[in-house]
Amino acid sequence: MGSPLFPIVVNVVMCDLEMNFLKLLSVSFSFYIRYVGDIVLAINQNYIEVLLNIFNNYHPRIKFTMKIGDTLNFFDVILIKGDTTTHII
């Protein structure tokens, strides 16, 4: 299962990333939710690669991946992008 310290270390690293590196991005998010090392967010399509580069330049051993689409599984929630609203199931 892993070390019991893992979630604590990940949380410290992610807090530092959020506080220091996300300031470099001059755009706001429609929403941003993080649980330990998992993030779900909505951002303008033009800034997707910039955001991924900011996250991946944080530390050479930490690499982030991204899923782009109309549906997204985030733990026990499925987010479905609609024309005017986002439905949460």
N, CA, C and O atoms as a DFTB+ gen file, in Angstrom:
356 C
 N C O
     1  1       0.817      -1.188       0.000
     2  2       0.000       0.000       0.000
     3  2       0.861       1.252       0.000
     4  3       0.458       2.274      -0.554
     5  1       2.022       1.192       0.603
     6  2       2.881       2.365       0.632
     7  2       3.042       2.898       2.034
     8  3       2.383       2.456       2.975
     9  1       3.924       3.845       2.147
    10  2       4.213       4.443       3.434
    11  2       3.062       5.318       3.914
    12  3       2.432       5.998       3.104
    13  1       2.773       5.316       5.220
    14  2       1.742       6.207       5.745
    15  2       2.136       7.684       5.622
    16  3       1.282       8.563       5.736
    17  1       3.410       7.956       5.392
    18  2       3.857       9.340       5.219
    19  2       3.624       9.860       3.811
    20  3       3.685      11.068       3.580
    21  1       3.356       8.961       2.863
    22  2       3.206       9.357       1.465
    23  2       2.177      10.471       1.261
    24  3       2.506      11.469       0.620
    25  1       0.940      10.350       1.776
    26  2      -0.031      11.427       1.553
    27  2       0.397      12.763       2.156
    28  3       0.073      13.820       1.614
    29  1       1.114      12.721       3.258
    30  2       1.575      13.958       3.901
    31  2       2.638      14.635       3.044
    32  3       2.586      15.845       2.823
    33  1       3.599      13.856       2.563
    34  2       4.660      14.400       1.714
    35  2       4.077      14.955       0.418
    36  3       4.450      16.045      -0.016
    37  1       3.161      14.207      -0.200
    38  2       2.529      14.665      -1.434
    39  2       1.772      15.960      -1.193
    40  3       1.835      16.873      -2.017
    41  1       1.058      16.055      -0.078
    42  2       0.309      17.270       0.231
    43  2       1.229      18.474       0.404
    44  3       0.901      19.568      -0.055
    45  1       2.362      18.292       1.051
    46  2       3.324      19.387       1.233
    47  2       3.865      19.838      -0.123
    48  3       3.948      21.036      -0.392
    49  1       4.232      18.885      -0.973
    50  2       4.760      19.206      -2.302
    51  2       3.709      19.923      -3.141
    52  3       4.014      20.922      -3.791
    53  1       2.476      19.425      -3.133
    54  2       1.415      20.029      -3.937
    55  2       1.047      21.428      -3.426
    56  3       0.748      22.315      -4.226
    57  1       1.066      21.630      -2.128
    58  2       0.809      22.971      -1.580
    59  2       1.885      23.946      -2.043
    60  3       1.578      25.081      -2.408
    61  1       3.139      23.512      -2.031
    62  2       4.226      24.369      -2.501
    63  2       4.055      24.683      -3.985
    64  3       4.248      25.822      -4.411
    65  1       3.694      23.678      -4.761
    66  2       3.455      23.881      -6.192
    67  2       2.334      24.894      -6.413
    68  3       2.465      25.803      -7.233
    69  1       1.253      24.738      -5.695
    70  2       0.122      25.657      -5.844
    71  2       0.482      27.084      -5.438
    72  3       0.106      28.042      -6.113
    73  1       1.201      27.219      -4.349
    74  2       1.522      28.553      -3.848
    75  2       2.547      29.274      -4.700
    76  3       2.459      30.492      -4.861
    77  1       3.515      28.559      -5.251
    78  2       4.612      29.212      -5.954
    79  2       4.501      29.174      -7.475
    80  3       4.786      30.173      -8.135
    81  1       4.099      28.062      -8.031
    82  2       4.136      27.926      -9.485
    83  2       2.857      28.364     -10.168
    84  3       2.905      28.858     -11.295
    85  1       1.719      28.199      -9.521
    86  2       0.471      28.594     -10.167
    87  2       0.355      30.110     -10.286
    88  3      -0.458      30.615     -11.060
    89  1       1.168      30.834      -9.518
    90  2       1.206      32.299      -9.661
    91  2       1.774      32.702     -11.017
    92  3       1.500      33.799     -11.503
    93  1       2.567      31.819     -11.632
    94  2       3.159      32.113     -12.930
    95  2       2.121      32.123     -14.046
    96  3       2.347      32.709     -15.105
    97  1       1.006      31.486     -13.813
    98  2      -0.060      31.424     -14.810
    99  2      -1.000      32.599     -14.578
   100  3      -1.590      32.733     -13.506
   101  1      -1.132      33.436     -15.579
   102  2      -1.916      34.665     -15.407
   103  2      -3.367      34.484     -15.839
   104  3      -3.962      35.395     -16.414
   105  1      -3.932      33.325     -15.567
   106  2      -5.327      33.050     -15.917
   107  2      -5.979      32.357     -14.720
   108  3      -5.316      31.639     -13.972
   109  1      -7.258      32.576     -14.551
   110  2      -7.953      31.931     -13.445
   111  2      -8.652      30.666     -13.939
   112  3      -8.911      30.509     -15.133
   113  1      -8.949      29.778     -13.011
   114  2      -9.608      28.521     -13.319
   115  2     -11.106      28.669     -13.086
   116  3     -11.530      29.404     -12.195
   117  1     -11.902      27.970     -13.885
   118  2     -13.344      27.916     -13.617
   119  2     -13.576      27.184     -12.306
   120  3     -14.394      27.602     -11.487
   121  1     -12.853      26.091     -12.115
   122  2     -12.809      25.410     -10.821
   123  2     -11.504      24.640     -10.720
   124  3     -10.911      24.262     -11.730
   125  1     -11.065      24.411      -9.486
   126  2      -9.810      23.704      -9.213
   127  2     -10.035      22.900      -7.943
   128  3     -10.300      23.465      -6.882
   129  1      -9.931      21.589      -8.053
   130  2     -10.113      20.713      -6.900
   131  2      -8.919      19.769      -6.836
   132  3      -8.520      19.186      -7.844
   133  1      -8.356      19.625      -5.644
   134  2      -7.221      18.716      -5.469
   135  2      -7.471      17.839      -4.261
   136  3      -7.930      18.309      -3.220
   137  1      -7.165      16.563      -4.409
   138  2      -7.163      15.634      -3.295
   139  2      -5.835      14.898      -3.344
   140  3      -5.589      14.121      -4.267
   141  1      -4.993      15.132      -2.377
   142  2      -3.631      14.629      -2.296
   143  2      -2.909      14.979      -3.600
   144  3      -2.584      16.149      -3.800
   145  1      -2.645      14.035      -4.484
   146  2      -1.915      14.321      -5.717
   147  2      -2.775      14.347      -6.962
   148  3      -2.260      14.490      -8.071
   149  1      -4.087      14.211      -6.792
   150  2      -4.995      14.218      -7.940
   151  2      -5.667      15.577      -8.049
   152  3      -6.158      16.119      -7.058
   153  1      -5.686      16.121      -9.258
   154  2      -6.254      17.449      -9.503
   155  2      -7.284      17.353     -10.610
   156  3      -7.071      16.664     -11.608
   157  1      -8.391      18.038     -10.436
   158  2      -9.344      18.233     -11.518
   159  2      -9.579      19.738     -11.612
   160  3      -9.818      20.409     -10.608
   161  1      -9.507      20.254     -12.842
   162  2      -9.680      21.686     -13.026
   163  2     -10.240      21.977     -14.397
   164  3     -10.193      21.141     -15.299
   165  1     -10.770      23.175     -14.539
   166  2     -11.248      23.646     -15.839
   167  2     -10.487      24.929     -16.158
   168  3     -10.428      25.857     -15.351
   169  1      -9.910      24.957     -17.351
   170  2      -9.102      26.096     -17.761
   171  2      -9.344      26.353     -19.248
   172  3      -9.747      25.457     -19.989
   173  1      -9.094      27.570     -19.660
   174  2      -9.224      27.920     -21.068
   175  2      -8.317      27.020     -21.895
   176  3      -7.179      26.746     -21.515
   177  1      -8.827      26.570     -23.012
   178  2      -8.115      25.620     -23.876
   179  2      -6.749      26.138     -24.329
   180  3      -5.841      25.341     -24.567
   181  1      -6.587      27.448     -24.452
   182  2      -5.325      28.025     -24.913
   183  2      -4.194      27.885     -23.898
   184  3      -3.026      28.034     -24.257
   185  1      -4.519      27.602     -22.644
   186  2      -3.503      27.563     -21.584
   187  2      -3.178      26.147     -21.121
   188  3      -2.434      25.976     -20.155
   189  1      -3.717      25.134     -21.786
   190  2      -3.521      23.756     -21.332
   191  2      -2.051      23.360     -21.350
   192  3      -1.541      22.859     -20.348
   193  1      -1.363      23.572     -22.456
   194  2       0.052      23.187     -22.555
   195  2       0.921      24.017     -21.610
   196  3       1.881      23.501     -21.037
   197  1       0.593      25.283     -21.446
   198  2       1.350      26.148     -20.525
   199  2       1.228      25.608     -19.100
   200  3       2.218      25.524     -18.374
   201  1       0.015      25.248     -18.710
   202  2      -0.207      24.716     -17.372
   203  2       0.549      23.411     -17.161
   204  3       1.185      23.227     -16.123
   205  1       0.486      22.509     -18.127
   206  2       1.201      21.238     -18.002
   207  2       2.711      21.467     -17.917
   208  3       3.388      20.783     -17.149
   209  1       3.249      22.403     -18.680
   210  2       4.677      22.716     -18.601
   211  2       5.048      23.292     -17.240
   212  3       6.097      22.948     -16.695
   213  1       4.213      24.155     -16.686
   214  2       4.482      24.717     -15.355
   215  2       4.533      23.591     -14.323
   216  3       5.455      23.532     -13.510
   217  1       3.546      22.701     -14.357
   218  2       3.521      21.592     -13.406
   219  2       4.722      20.667     -13.594
   220  3       5.335      20.249     -12.612
   221  1       5.062      20.345     -14.825
   222  2       6.157      19.404     -15.072
   223  2       7.537      20.009     -14.875
   224  3       8.511      19.265     -14.760
   225  1       7.657      21.316     -14.833
   226  2       8.948      21.958     -14.556
   227  2       9.180      22.187     -13.074
   228  3      10.206      22.747     -12.689
   229  1       8.257      21.770     -12.251
   230  2       8.387      21.949     -10.802
   231  2       9.569      21.168     -10.241
   232  3      10.367      21.708      -9.474
   233  1       9.680      19.904     -10.620
   234  2      10.767      19.055     -10.129
   235  2      11.039      17.981     -11.180
   236  3      10.094      17.450     -11.763
   237  1      12.309      17.646     -11.438
   238  2      12.610      16.680     -12.502
   239  2      12.067      15.271     -12.254
   240  3      11.862      14.519     -13.206
   241  1      11.834      14.905     -10.999
   242  2      11.334      13.560     -10.706
   243  2       9.810      13.479     -10.675
   244  3       9.256      12.384     -10.580
   245  1       9.131      14.607     -10.751
   246  2       7.671      14.619     -10.698
   247  2       7.138      14.976     -12.078
   248  3       7.445      16.041     -12.613
   249  1       6.346      14.089     -12.646
   250  2       5.752      14.342     -13.953
   251  2       4.240      14.196     -13.848
   252  3       3.738      13.225     -13.281
   253  1       3.535      15.146     -14.387
   254  2       2.082      15.163     -14.374
   255  2       1.555      14.702     -15.727
   256  3       2.182      14.924     -16.763
   257  1       0.399      14.060     -15.701
   258  2      -0.284      13.678     -16.922
   259  2      -1.640      14.374     -16.957
   260  3      -2.113      14.899     -15.949
   261  1      -2.250      14.367     -18.130
   262  2      -3.481      15.103     -18.291
   263  2      -4.462      14.278     -19.120
   264  3      -4.072      13.573     -20.051
   265  1      -5.738      14.379     -18.763
   266  2      -6.800      13.782     -19.571
   267  2      -7.735      14.911     -19.984
   268  3      -8.244      15.653     -19.144
   269  1      -7.948      15.027     -21.273
   270  2      -8.820      16.058     -21.807
   271  2      -9.990      15.360     -22.481
   272  3      -9.798      14.441     -23.276
   273  1     -11.191      15.793     -22.165
   274  2     -12.343      15.180     -22.810
   275  2     -13.644      15.706     -22.254
   276  3     -13.671      16.645     -21.458
   277  1     -14.731      15.076     -22.694
   278  2     -16.059      15.492     -22.261
   279  2     -16.501      14.816     -20.975
   280  3     -17.445      15.274     -20.331
   281  1     -15.828      13.720     -20.584
   282  2     -16.121      13.070     -19.307
   283  2     -14.824      12.880     -18.542
   284  3     -13.756      12.694     -19.124
   285  1     -14.944      12.932     -17.233
   286  2     -13.766      12.783     -16.387
   287  2     -14.167      12.065     -15.116
   288  3     -15.105      12.479     -14.433
   289  1     -13.466      10.995     -14.795
   290  2     -13.688      10.282     -13.539
   291  2     -12.738      10.860     -12.502
   292  3     -11.524      10.892     -12.705
   293  1     -13.298      11.314     -11.398
   294  2     -12.498      11.854     -10.294
   295  2     -13.012      11.200      -9.027
   296  3     -14.011      11.636      -8.454
   297  1     -12.330      10.153      -8.591
   298  2     -12.740       9.298      -7.489
   299  2     -14.116       8.707      -7.782
   300  3     -14.259       8.026      -8.797
   301  1     -15.115       8.922      -6.971
   302  2     -16.434       8.330      -7.197
   303  2     -17.373       9.264      -7.945
   304  3     -18.588       9.065      -7.913
   305  1     -16.846      10.266      -8.608
   306  2     -17.661      11.254      -9.306
   307  2     -17.314      11.221     -10.790
   308  3     -16.141      11.131     -11.154
   309  1     -18.323      11.293     -11.639
   310  2     -18.114      11.411     -13.080
   311  2     -18.571      12.802     -13.490
   312  3     -19.741      13.149     -13.328
   313  1     -17.651      13.596     -14.018
   314  2     -17.992      14.923     -14.518
   315  2     -18.253      14.808     -16.012
   316  3     -17.438      14.252     -16.749
   317  1     -19.390      15.333     -16.458
   318  2     -19.760      15.286     -17.871
   319  2     -19.942      16.706     -18.363
   320  3     -20.758      17.461     -17.834
   321  1     -19.177      17.061     -19.378
   322  2     -19.262      18.400     -19.937
   323  2     -20.496      18.495     -20.824
   324  3     -20.689      17.687     -21.733
   325  1     -21.325      19.492     -20.545
   326  2     -22.510      19.726     -21.355
   327  2     -22.353      21.019     -22.129
   328  3     -21.318      21.680     -22.040
   329  1     -23.373      21.382     -22.887
   330  2     -23.323      22.612     -23.666
   331  2     -23.276      23.851     -22.781
   332  3     -22.512      24.778     -23.048
   333  1     -24.088      23.869     -21.729
   334  2     -24.141      25.076     -20.892
   335  2     -23.808      24.802     -19.449
   336  3     -23.470      25.730     -18.715
   337  1     -23.892      23.553     -19.013
   338  2     -23.617      23.235     -17.616
   339  2     -22.774      21.973     -17.532
   340  3     -22.657      21.225     -18.503
   341  1     -22.198      21.750     -16.384
   342  2     -21.477      20.518     -16.116
   343  2     -22.329      19.686     -15.184
   344  3     -22.761      20.177     -14.142
   345  1     -22.579      18.451     -15.532
   346  2     -23.402      17.549     -14.728
   347  2     -22.493      16.684     -13.880
   348  3     -21.499      16.148     -14.371
   349  1     -22.825      16.548     -12.626
   350  2     -22.047      15.696     -11.729
   351  2     -22.908      14.494     -11.366
   352  3     -24.026      14.637     -10.870
   353  1     -22.363      13.299     -11.624
   354  2     -23.112      12.057     -11.325
   355  2     -22.430      11.357     -10.174
   356  3     -22.878      10.293      -9.745
